[in-house]
Amino acid sequence: MVAKNTDRSSPARSLGYFADLKVDMPFKKTFANENEKEPLIVMLNVFLAKKLAHPIVDVDIKNPYVAGQTVESRDSVFDIRCEDSQGNRFIVEVQIGKQAYFIKRVLFYACMAIADSGKKGDWDFNYPPVYTLSFLSFDLDFGNDDIVQHLSLSNDSYPEIRYNYINMVFVRLTKFSKSLDECESLEDKLIFSLCHAHELKEKPEQFDESVFDKIFGIARISTFSLDERTYYEASMKNERDRYAALKCAREEGRKDGIGIGRQEGRQEGRQEGRQELLTLWESGVPLPEAKRQLGL
């Protein structure tokens, strides 16, 4: 008789060796870690490189909660909110569930960050730039196939003129299809880690930058506290339930659509058949012959 494995730290359990970095808790644990800021700093520098005037050397991780400006206004809780030494504001999010108006949501959050930087008294509205970095585990239509999308304010008549007030970057994880051996750039390796860390048993050897020692070290499930592991297990269960419910809803919708399509098709077919029969009869074809020609 084989004894059951009751060791909660064992990788043999269904959770695997590393946490899924697209899930809220391990994402924050890895990239909003006050004791180890390198993963966050590297991630910001890599994906915001086209937007930043200077590389980020340090960040101050802020409370992710931002209160609305009035009693009626909506409060917001970001995944990660931080600020660099120049006063630039950064909002980082990972989103699993699809939202039709996600770009509008990100813009709303950016505006909240701007409003939160306002000062009482005399103020000239010269707020620092706001940057948003969103990792999407679903696809949005940006009109092109690029994995990393950059959105900002520009002059309609002179698109090359851009304004650095709000900068939004979206990373479409579902568009990333490179294998482990094809990952050469730091950007590729970071995206691969977000997509596939939970499928690995060890940190890839070719991921030899120091930041990946820290990312995979923090994401190793065997190092989680009991509370963290319990929370992560619950999060994964909720995600599996959400996926199963969504899959079921899609299947039922597909079946309903097929049924409706067949019914509508039969109705349209009967109408077209009657019209064709009438056309032949009016052209002088005897009714029995018209029916024979139409297979009726």
N, C-alpha and C positions, 0 to 999 in steps of 0.2 A: 504493500500500500504506500503510495507516494504522499508525503505530507504536503499540505497546502502552504504556499508561500505567503506568509503574513508580514513580511518586511515591507513597510510602506515606502522605503527608499529604493526598492528594487526596480531596475529598468524593465524587468520582465512584465510589469503591469502595463495595462493598455495605454497609459499616458505617454510612454516612450522615454527617451533620454533627455530631450530638450523640449522646452515649452514652445507652443505655437506663438511666435512673436506678433502675429496679427491680432491676438486676443488682448483685450484691454489690460488685464493685470500684469502679465509678463512684459508687455510693451512698455508700460510705465515703470515697472521694476528695473528694466534694462536701460531705458533712455531718459528717465526722470529720477536718476539716482544721485542724491546729493553727495554721496561718498565716492562716486565714480562718474565724473562728468564727461570723460573722453568719448564714449559712444555717442552722446548727444551732440557734442561739439563737432565731431567728425561728420556725423550725419547732416548737420546744418551746413557745414562748409561744402560738402560734396553736392548736395541737391540744390543749394541756393547760390552756388558759385557764380552763376550768370547775373545774379541780382546784387550780390554784396560788393560794396566799395572796397572793403578790407576783410581779410580772413578773421573769423572769430577765434579769440584766444581763451576766453573764459565766459561763462554764463552764470547768471543768478536765477535759479529755478524758483518761480513764484507760485503762490497759491493758485490753483487752477480755477477757483471760483471767482466769478465777476458778477457783482450785483447790478441789476438794472438801474437806470438813472432815475426812474420814478416808481411809485408803488405799482403802477399798471404795467411797467416794462418787464420784459422777460429776463430772468437771470440766466447765466451761462456757466457751464463747467467744461473746461477744455481737458484734453488728455494731458497735454504738456503746455505750460506757459512759462516763458523765460525771457530774460533781458541780458544783452551783452554790455560791455564796459562803455560803449558809445551811446547807450540808451535805446538802441534798436529793440523793438518788441518782436517776439517770435511765438507763434502758435503752431503746435504740431499735433496731428491727429491721425489715427488709423481707423478706417471705417470698413466694417464687414458687410452690414446690411445695406442693400441698395436704396438710395434716396433720389427721387426724380429731380429734386431742387437742391442738390448738394452744393453746387457752386454758389447758389444764392445763400445757402446756410453759411458757407465759409466767408463770404463777403460780409454777412451780418456779424459774424464773430470778429472779423477784422475791424469793423466799425465799432464794435463794443470795446475792443482793445484801444482804439483811438479815443473814444469817449472817456475811457478809464484813465487816460493819460492827461486829461484836461486839468487845468489848475484854476483855483479860485482867485478872484481879484483880477488885476491887470494881466492879460495874457494875449499874445499875438497869434495864437493858433499854430505856432510852429512846432507841432508834435513830431516825435521821431518816426522814422519809417516803420511800418508794420509788415511782417513777413508771415505767411501761412504756408505750411508744408503738410500736405494731406496724402496719405497712402491709402489707395482704394483697392479693396478686394472685390470689386465689381467694376464694370466698365461704363463709362460715360462717353457720349459722342462729342468729341472735340473737333471733328471735321478732318482729322488726320490720324495716322497710326503711330505717332511717337509715343513712347512709354512715359516720358517726362514732359509735362505740359507747363508752359510759363504764361501766366496772365498778369497784365498790369494796365495802368492807365496810359493812354497814348492820345496824340492829336489826330483826329480823323483825317484831316487834310495832309498831314505830314506824319505818317505812322512811325517813322524813324525817331520822332521826338517822343520820349517817354518820361513819365513822372514817377518818381520813386516813393510815392506816398503809401501805396498799397501794392504788395507783391504777392501773388498767389502761385504756388507750385503744386501740381498734382502728379502723383506717381501711380500709374495704372499697373498694378501688380499682375492683373490677369493677362496683360499683354506681354509679360516677360516669359520667354520660352527658351532661354539659354540653358544648356546643360552645365554641370559643375566644371567640366574641362574647358568650356567656352568662356568662363568668367575670368576676365583679365583686369578690367578696371576696378577701382574701389567702388564705383557706383554699382557695377554688376554684382560684386560680392555682397554689398549691403542688401540689394534687392533679393538676391538668391537666399540670403540668410533669413530675411523676412518671410519669404515664400516657403522655404524648405527646411529650416532649422529643426522643426519637430519631426522630420523624417530621417534625420541623421543619428548615428551613434557616437560620432566624434566630430570635433571641429576639422574641416577639410585641411589637409596639409598645406595646400597652396594658398590658403588664407593666412599668410604669415605675418600680416600687419598686427601690431600689438592690440589694436582696438578689437580684433576678433577674439583674442584671448579673453578679453573682458566681457564681450557680448555673450559668447558661448559659456563662459564661466558663470555669469549671472543667470543665464537662461537654463542652466542644468537643473532639472527638476529635483534631483537628489539633494540639492543644497537648499531647497525651499523649506521654510518653517512649516509646522503642521497647519497653521492657519492659512498660510499662503497656498499650500497644496490643496487644502479643502476648498478654498475659494476658487482655485484654478480648475479643480475637478468639476465644481458646480458650473463654472463658466463654460467649460467644454460640453457638459451635458446640455446646458441651455442652447449652445450653438448647434449641437447635433439635433436637438428637438426642433429648433427653428428651421434648420435645413430640411428635415424630414417633412415638416408641415408645409414648407414652401414647395417642395417637390410634389407632395400630394395635391396641393392646390393647383399647381401647373398641370398635373396629369388630369385632374378633374376638369380643369378649364379646357384642356386639349380635347377631351372626350366630348364635352358639351359643345365645343366649337365644331367638331366633326359632325355631331348629331344635327346641330342647327344648319350646318352647311349642306348636309344631305337633304334635309327637309326643304330648305330653300331651293336646292338644286332640282329636286323633284317638281316643286311648284313651278319653277322657271321652265323646266323641260316640258311640262304639260302645256303651259301657256304658249311656248314656242311651237309645240306640235300642233296645237289647235290653229295657230296662225298659219303654219305651213299648209295644213290641210285645207283651210279656207282659201288660201292663195291658189292652190292647185285646182280646186273646184271652180273658183271664179274664172280661171283661165280656160275652162272647158273640159277638164279631165273628169270623167265620171267618178262619183264618190268611192265606189269599191276599188277602182284602179288607183285613186289618190291614196287611199288607206294602204293598199298593197305596196306602193312606192315608198311610203313612209314607215313601213313595217308595223302598222297599227292593226 
